[in-house]
Amino acid sequence: MVWRGLIAAFGDRMNISKAVPPVTLFEGNTPLIPAPRLGASLGVDLFLKYEGLNPTGSFKDRGMTTAITQAAAEGAETVICASTGNTAASAAAYASRAGMQCVVLIPDGKIALGKLAGALAYGARVIAISGSFDDGLRMVREASDKAPIALVNSVNPARLEGQKTAAWEVTEQLGSVPDWLCLPVGNAGNISAYWLGFTESGGDRPRLLGAQAAGAAPIVLGHVVDQPETMATAIRIGNPARWKQAEAALQESNGNILAVTDEEIFAAYRRLATEEGVFCEPSSAAGVAGLIKRINEDRTAYEGRKIVCVLTGHGLKDPDSAVRGIPAPETIPADVDVLLKSIGM
């Protein structure tokens, strides 16, 4: 099959304008990778929905193709977003594709290098603010109310129309609905979108397991976190835009949400790479960390179950985390005998 992008594949199931050609980079159709070694250690049938293989390296491309297409249909020439990184890169790429100007607000010093590089490379106007993501979201919402600028954060309903397609792909690739779907929760758009996709399909639906970083866990705590802190930068959000929708999805799915520490997130991040050969950004591993934590608490509730963990971004989005704390490569002479000795041969 020749892949044509999400709108070409699923447009008849999306509530967006068909007045203009799709703005697409052939996003979607990402692999569902079996994780037999990690799954066996946890006693589950585990699969990884690897969204890091979207065009800009994250799941955000699913919603951005629809958001930018809708903005183009409405005559927008400029789009704006607040971002911890992935939205910035995705909005910049799709705006460039559509011939639009893109303005991005980021928390000063709180964005991974790989994400900032993407936004700059695609030609966005990137502005750092002395504040949090939540401050930035407030500012871009106000800006879009006062000026002819299209807001493309996840508060834009067109975003969820694209992101919900991942649920349909999971079901098609797996051949059934999983027993559990586990994923990170930051601004809560993705968990809301998956649930929308599963509910619109009818039939069986999975239980949802959401994981927030312990230092940025407003849904778990039940109150806004004014100064969220975590090394998992993509989910460093203290007041999620889709909070209520996420709570509804969790309740309707008979699911759970929990907080995981940075240590637990990075342990899962390393296990995914070393045990399964899948390199994701640290925030992406939060759902896996949450699953590991729940299984350690109550193995019988998950044993033998078919479980999908969503990995939201590629590991190269945050290269600093990959090398932090890792010894520098060993240097040896250009001598094969020294090489063999160094590797114990």
Helices and strands as residue ranges (DSSP letters): H 6-10, G 11-13, E 32-34, H 36-42, E 45-50, G 51-53, H 60-73, E 78-82, H 86-98, E 101-107, H 113-121, E 125-129, H 133-146, E 150-151, H 157-163, H 165-174, E 180-184, H 189-201, E 207-213, G 214-216, H 218-221, G 233-235, H 243-252, E 256-260, H 262-276, G 282-285, H 286-297, G 299-301, E 306-311, G 315-317, H 319-323, H 336-342
